[in-house]
Amino acid sequence: MGVGRELGVGMNTMIRQQRIRRGYTLVEMLVVVTILGIAGALLVPSFGQTDTLRLQGAVRTLVADITVTQSDAIAFQRSRGIQFTIADEESSYLMANVTGNELDVENDVIGRQRIDGEIFGFARFSDAEMNDRQLVFDEMGSPISLADGSSAGTQWIEIAGNRQTYRVAVEAYTGRCTVALVRDLDAAEPIGVPGG
């Protein structure tokens, strides 16, 4: 009788322990809520940077298209260029072949790109220093002036977003492309403008 009673008491204790373990304790719940709060705090700032990332995407796209246009000019031994549209209602550019002394934007367009849409965070071209809003490469990949075929100086175009502006510069003779951040409203100190 004593042994059976002890087994019965042991079984009741095991059943009670299983019932207790089915739920979560207050401490476990607080740990989970704290971890979720920390993860949320880390994610919120990265959502705020989407405009910056989209603007950087526009800059990268422009640099890639400049590089491809220059490479095509060298590969096909034919002048190629980019015509920029810088207006309040549209910021875009198109790549085209050069026919004679002009960039043939009517009949010989290689590609078009708009940067002012939602994909690029409504970026826009804000300023430029180049001949007739055109960037032209000769057969050797060097930037030239279409008017007389002479070497063009360093040319640049700025792409602006809500809080930042980048300058994409194409160096004279080499056509080397560089990017500089020229305005950042989130920066603690003002940014110096290289080359300008």
GUBA-523471 format. One record per atom (N, C-alpha, C): residue in three letters; x, y, z. Coordinates in steps of 0.05 Angstrom, whole numbers, plus 5000, padded with zeros to 4 digits. Example, Ala and Ser with C-alpha at 12.3 -4.5 7.8 and 13.67 -1.06 7.14 Angstrom:
residues 2
ALA526448865156
ALA524649105156
ALA526449345156
SER525749555142
SER527349795143
SER525850015157
***
This chain:
residues 196
MET501649765000
MET500050005000
MET501750255000
GLY503850255015
GLY505550485016
GLY506950524989
VAL507650314975
VAL509050344950
VAL507150454929
GLY504750364928
GLY502850464909
GLY502150754913
ARG502050824939
ARG501451094945
ARG503751274936
GLU506151184940
GLU508451344931
GLU508551374901
LEU507751164886
LEU507651184857
LEU505551374848
GLY503251364862
GLY501151554855
GLY501851844860
VAL503251894882
VAL504152164888
VAL506152254867
GLY507952064859
GLY510052134839
GLY508752204812
MET506652054805
MET505252094779
MET503852364780
ASN502552434802
ASN501252684804
ASN503152924802
THR505552884813
THR507553104812
THR508453134783
MET508852914768
MET509652934740
MET507553064723
ILE505052994728
ILE502853114713
ILE502653414718
ARG503053494743
ARG502953774750
ARG505353924737
GLN507653804736
GLN509953934724
GLN509553964693
GLN508253764681
GLN507753784652
GLN505754014647
ARG503754044664
ARG501754254661
ARG503154534664
ILE504954554682
ILE506254804687
ILE508054874663
ARG509354684651
ARG511254734629
ARG509854804603
ARG507254774601
ARG505854834576
ARG505855134569
GLY505755304588
GLY505655594583
GLY508355724585
TYR508455984579
TYR510956144580
TYR510856304606
THR513256334617
THR513356494641
THR513556794634
LEU513056954653
LEU513257244648
LEU516057324640
VAL518057204651
VAL520857274644
VAL521357204614
GLU520456964606
GLU520856884578
GLU519457084559
MET517057164566
MET515657354549
MET517057624548
LEU518157714570
LEU519557974571
LEU522157954554
VAL523557724554
VAL525957694538
VAL525257704509
VAL523157574500
VAL522257574472
VAL521557864463
VAL519958004480
VAL519158274473
VAL521558454471
THR523458424489
THR525958584488
THR527558534463
ILE527858284455
ILE529358214431
ILE527958334406
LEU525258314405
LEU523758424383
LEU524058734382
GLY524058854405
GLY524359144406
GLY527159234396
ILE529159094403
ILE531859154394
ILE532059114364
ALA530958894354
ALA530958844325
ALA529459064310
GLY527259154321
GLY525659364308
GLY527159624308
ALA528659684330
ALA530159934331
ALA532459934311
LEU533459704305
LEU535659684285
LEU534559714256
LEU532059624252
LEU530959634225
LEU529859904217
VAL528760054236
VAL527560314230
VAL529460504217
PRO531960544226
PRO533660724212
PRO534260634183
SER534460384178
SER535060294151
SER532760344132
PHE530260354142
PHE528060434125
PHE528260724117
GLY529360894135
GLY529661174129
GLY531761234109
GLN533461044103
GLN535661074084
GLN534960994056
THR532460914051
THR531760814024
THR532061034003
ASP531461284009
ASP531861503990
ASP534761523982
THR536561514002
THR539361523997
THR540261293980
LEU539361053985
LEU540160823969
LEU539060843941
ARG536760953937
ARG535560983910
ARG537161203895
LEU537961413908
LEU539561623895
LEU542261503887
GLN543461343904
GLN546061223897
GLN545661023874
GLY543360903872
GLY542760733849
GLY542760893823
ALA541561133824
ALA541561303800
ALA544361383792
VAL546061443812
VAL548861523807
VAL550361283794
ARG549961053806
ARG551360813795
ARG550360743767
THR547860783761
THR546760733734
THR548060923714
LEU548161183722
LEU549461383704
LEU552361313699
VAL553861253720
VAL556661183717
VAL557060943699
ALA555360743702
ALA555460503685
ALA554860573656
ASP552860733651
ASP552260813624
ASP554460983611
ILE555661153627
ILE557961313616
ILE560161123608
THR560760933625
THR562960743620
THR562360573596
VAL559860473593
VAL559160313570
VAL559260473545
THR558460723545
THR558560893522
THR561460933513
GLN563160983533
GLN566061023526
GLN567260763516
SER566560543528
SER567560283518
SER566560213490
ASP564060273484
ASP562960233457
ASP564460403437
ALA565160653444
ALA566560823425
ALA569260703418
ILE570560593438
ILE573160463433
ILE572860203418
ALA570960043426
ALA570559773413
ALA569759793384
PHE567959983378
PHE566860003351
PHE568360213334
GLN570360353347
GLN571960553334
GLN570160763321
ARG568160853336
ARG566161043327
ARG565361223350
SER565161483346
SER564461663367
SER561661603378
ARG561461613404
ARG558861573417
ARG558461793438
GLY556061843445
GLY555562053464
GLY553062013480
ILE552662193500
ILE550362193517
ILE549162473517
GLN546562493512
GLN545162753512
GLN543462753538
PHE543862963554
PHE542462983580
PHE540063173577
THR537863103589
THR535563283592
THR535363363621
ILE535763623625
ILE535763733652
ILE533563933654
ALA531263853664
ALA528964023666
ALA527463953692
ASP525764133700
ASP524164083724
ASP522263843720
GLU521163823696
GLU519263603692
GLU520563343683
GLU523063343676
GLU524363093668
GLU527363103672
SER528462893683
SER531362853684
SER531962583672
SER533162593648
SER533662353633
SER536162393615
TYR536962173603
TYR539162193583
TYR538761963563
LEU540062003540
LEU540061793520
LEU542861763508
MET543561523501
MET546161463489
MET545661423459
ALA547461543443
ALA547061533414
ALA549761543400
ASN549661463374
ASN552061483357
ASN552461773348
VAL554861843341
VAL555462103329
VAL555462063299
THR553962233285
THR553962243256
THR554962513247
GLY557262523233
GLY558462773225
GLY559362933250
ASN558263163253
ASN558863333276
ASN556763343297
GLU554863163296
GLU552663183316
GLU551962913327
LEU550962923351
LEU549962683365
LEU547162623353
ASP546862393341
ASP544462323326
ASP542362213345
VAL540862403358
VAL538862323378
VAL536162253366
GLU535962283339
GLU533462223325
GLU533461943314
ASN535661873300
ASN535661623285
ASN537461403296
ASP539361473313
ASP541361273321
ASP541761263351
VAL539461233365
VAL539561213394
VAL540160933403
ILE542060903421
ILE542860643432
ILE541260573456
GLY540660763473
GLY539160713497
GLY538160963511
ARG536060933527
ARG534961163542
ARG534661083571
GLN534861293588
GLN534561243617
GLN533361483630
ARG531361443647
ARG530261663664
ARG531061603692
ILE531861813706
ILE532561773734
ILE530561913753
ASP528562033742
ASP526762193759
ASP524262033769
GLY524261773765
GLY521961613774
GLY522261513802
GLU520361353810
GLU520361243837
GLU522661053842
ILE523460903821
ILE525660713825
ILE528160843836
PHE528761083826
PHE531161233835
PHE530461443856
GLY528261423870
GLY527561603891
GLY527061883881
PHE526061913857
PHE525362173845
PHE527862353844
ALA530162243838
ALA532662393835
ALA532262573811
ARG534062773809
ARG533962963786
ARG536763073781
PHE537163143756
PHE539663283749
PHE539363573758
SER541063673775
SER540763933786
SER542564143773
ASP544864053763
ASP546764243750
ASP548664083733
ALA549864223714
ALA551864083696
ALA553764283684
GLU556164193679
GLU558064353664
GLU559064183641
MET557864213618
MET558664073594
MET557564213570
ASN558764163546
ASN557864293522
ASN555164193512
ASP553264373510
ASP550564313500
ASP549264073514
ARG549864043540
ARG548763813555
ARG549463543542
GLN551763533529
GLN552663293516
GLN555363203526
LEU555662943529
LEU558262823536
LEU558862643513
VAL561062703498
VAL561662553473
VAL564462433476
PHE564762183467
PHE567362043467
PHE568261993439
ASP570862033433
ASP571861973406
ASP572561673405
GLU573761593383
GLU574361303378
GLU576361193398
MET577861373412
MET579761283431
MET578761303460
GLY576161373463
GLY574961393489
GLY575461653504
SER576561853490
SER577062103502
SER574762293498
PRO573962443519
PRO571762643516
PRO572562863497
ILE570762923478
ILE571263133458
ILE568963333456
SER569563553444
SER567563753437
SER566663693409
LEU564163663404
LEU563163603377
LEU563563833357
ALA563564073367
ALA563764303349
ALA566264293332
ASP568564233345
ASP571064233330
ASP572763983333
GLY571763793348
GLY573163543352
GLY575463553371
SER575863793384
SER578063823403
SER577363683430
SER579363643445
SER579063513471
SER577363693490
ALA575463583503
ALA573763733521
ALA575063733549
GLY574663943564
GLY575663953591
GLY574163763609
THR574763763634
THR573363603653
THR570463693654
GLN568563503651
GLN565763563651
GLN564363423674
TRP562163543684
TRP560863413706
TRP557863463705
ILE556363293719
ILE553463323722
ILE552863253751
GLU550963393763
GLU550163333790
GLU547363203791
ILE547163003808
ILE544662863812
ILE543862913841
ALA541463023845
ALA540463103871
ALA538062933880
GLY538062883905
GLY535762743918
GLY534662933939
ASN533162823958
ASN531962983979
ASN534063103998
ARG536062944005
ARG537963024025
ARG540863034016
GLN541362923992
GLN544162913983
GLN544362983953
THR546763073945
THR547363133918
THR550063013911
TYR550262873889
TYR552762753880
TYR553662883854
ARG556262913850
ARG557363013825
ARG558862793811
VAL558062733787
VAL559362543770
VAL561062693750
ALA563762663752
ALA565562813735
ALA566962623715
VAL567362723691
VAL568762573670
VAL571262743663
GLU573562633669
GLU576062773665
GLU576762813636
ALA578163033630
ALA579163083603
ALA581262873596
TYR581462823570
TYR583462643558
TYR582862353565
THR582762273590
THR582461993597
THR579561903598
GLY577662083604
GLY574862003606
GLY574361853633
ARG576261873651
ARG575961743677
ARG573561863691
CYS571861693702
CYS569361773715
CYS569761763746
THR569161983759
THR569361993789
THR566662093800
VAL566162013825
VAL563762093838
VAL564462223865
ALA563162443871
ALA563662583896
ALA561062673908
LEU560762643934
LEU558462743949
LEU558963043954
VAL557263213943
VAL557663503945
VAL555663633965
ARG553563503972
ARG551663613991
ARG550363384007
ASP550463404033
ASP549163204050
ASP547963354074
LEU545363374074
LEU543963514096
LEU544163374122
ASP544963114122
ASP545162964147
ASP548062974158
ALA549963094143
ALA552663104152
ALA552963324174
ALA554863274192
ALA555363464214
ALA556763704204
GLU558563674185
GLU560163894174
GLU559563924144
PRO559864174134
PRO559464214105
PRO561564054089
ILE560763974065
ILE562463814047
ILE563664004027
GLY566263974022
GLY567664134002
GLY567064013974
VAL566864183954
VAL566264093927
VAL568864063912
PRO569563813905
PRO572063773889
PRO571563863861
GLY573563983849
GLY573464053820
GLY571564273814
GLY570664423833
GLY568764633826
GLY568764833846
***
